[in-house]
Amino acid sequence: MVIFQLVGAAVEFGTAQLVHSKLGFAGLVLLTAALVGIRTGQPRLAGWAAFLFLLLTLQLQS
């Protein structure tokens, strides 16, 4: 159980560092909002955050 939590925390940390380095602070805030929405069971928050995160990544690709 503890191992799974440590692995999950390491994955979240690595993902956050990657997002912050590529998308900046706005990407990190949107990723955090999406994760909080998922964990608290708020589908509207998670959906909007994921949608805006997708738009931000598409904007940076062009």
C-alpha positions as CSV (number, residue, x, y, z in Angstrom):
1,M,0.0,0.0,0.0
2,V,2.7,2.4,0.9
3,I,4.7,1.5,-2.2
4,F,1.8,2.3,-4.4
5,Q,1.4,5.7,-2.8
6,L,5.1,6.4,-3.2
7,V,5.0,5.4,-6.8
8,G,1.9,7.5,-7.4
9,A,3.5,10.5,-5.7
10,A,6.7,10.1,-7.9
11,V,4.6,9.9,-11.1
12,E,2.6,13.0,-10.1
13,F,5.8,14.9,-9.3
14,G,7.5,13.9,-12.5
15,T,4.4,14.8,-14.5
16,A,4.2,18.2,-12.8
17,Q,7.8,19.0,-13.5
18,L,7.5,18.1,-17.1
19,V,4.3,20.1,-17.5
20,H,5.8,23.1,-15.7
21,S,8.9,23.0,-17.9
22,K,6.9,22.7,-21.2
23,L,3.7,24.7,-20.5
24,G,4.7,27.0,-17.7
25,F,2.7,28.0,-14.6
26,A,-0.7,28.0,-16.5
27,G,-0.2,24.4,-17.5
28,L,0.7,23.4,-14.0
29,V,-2.4,25.2,-12.6
30,L,-4.7,23.5,-15.1
31,L,-3.2,20.1,-14.4
32,T,-3.6,20.6,-10.7
33,A,-7.2,21.7,-11.2
34,A,-8.0,18.6,-13.3
35,L,-6.4,16.3,-10.7
36,V,-8.3,17.9,-7.8
37,G,-11.5,17.6,-9.8
38,I,-11.0,14.0,-10.4
39,R,-10.0,13.2,-6.8
40,T,-12.9,15.1,-5.3
41,G,-15.5,13.8,-7.8
42,Q,-16.2,17.1,-9.5
43,P,-16.7,16.2,-13.1
44,R,-17.3,19.8,-14.3
45,L,-14.1,21.1,-12.7
46,A,-12.1,18.2,-14.1
47,G,-13.7,18.5,-17.5
48,W,-13.1,22.2,-17.9
49,A,-9.6,22.0,-16.6
50,A,-8.8,19.1,-19.0
51,F,-10.4,21.0,-21.9
52,L,-8.4,24.2,-21.2
53,F,-5.2,22.1,-20.7
54,L,-5.8,20.6,-24.1
55,L,-6.3,24.0,-25.7
56,L,-3.1,25.3,-24.1
57,T,-1.1,22.3,-25.4
58,L,-2.5,22.8,-28.9
59,Q,-1.7,26.5,-28.8
60,L,1.9,25.8,-28.0
61,Q,2.2,23.3,-30.8
62,S,1.4,25.8,-33.5
